[in-house]
Amino acid sequence: MLNYFTSIFSIDNNCVQNEMLDRSVPSLVSEEDNHNLLRLPLREEIKNVVFDLNGDGALGPDGFGGHFYHTFWDIIETDVIHSVQEFFLTGSLPNNINSNMLVLIPKVTGAQAMGD
């Protein structure tokens, strides 16, 4: 099953750097703004963003809403801050951050193959 869906929902990302974006898109971010956007966020900045989440809002892709993060901040603070800062240091997200759940719905009665 894993191989079937991996082959359907993934492609090789063969990107090559070129100058097209530099020629086509104007630079709207100053060097100072860019530096501030790329610098490692401080613990207090991350906490402020978390507490700006709407406590009554819809759940995020992780299945948790703002209320969860507000209520259990004393327990999850270190993990959340570490995860955010790790992204800024490495440029990549942990595998489980971008995971998905598939629900299989048969297209035909008595489905026997993955395509069914």
RACORFEN-V385915 format. One record per backbone hydrogen bond with DSSP energy under -0.5 kcal/mol. CO is the residue of the C=O (numbers start at 0). NH is the residue of the N-H. If there is no record, write none. Layout:
{{CO	NH} {CO	NH}}
This chain:
{{0	4} {1	5} {2	6} {3	7} {4	8} {5	9} {11	13} {12	14} {18	22} {19	23} {20	24} {23	25} {25	27} {27	29} {29	33} {30	34} {31	35} {32	36} {33	37} {34	38} {41	45} {42	46} {43	47} {44	48} {45	49} {46	50} {47	51} {48	51} {49	52} {52	54} {53	56} {53	65} {54	66} {59	62} {63	59} {64	67} {64	68} {65	69} {66	70} {67	71} {69	72} {71	74} {71	75} {72	76} {75	79} {76	80} {77	81} {78	82} {79	83} {80	84} {81	85} {82	86} {83	87} {84	88} {85	89} {86	90} {93	96} {93	97} {94	97} {95	98} {101	103} {102	104} {103	105} {107	110} {112	115} {115	106} {115	107}}
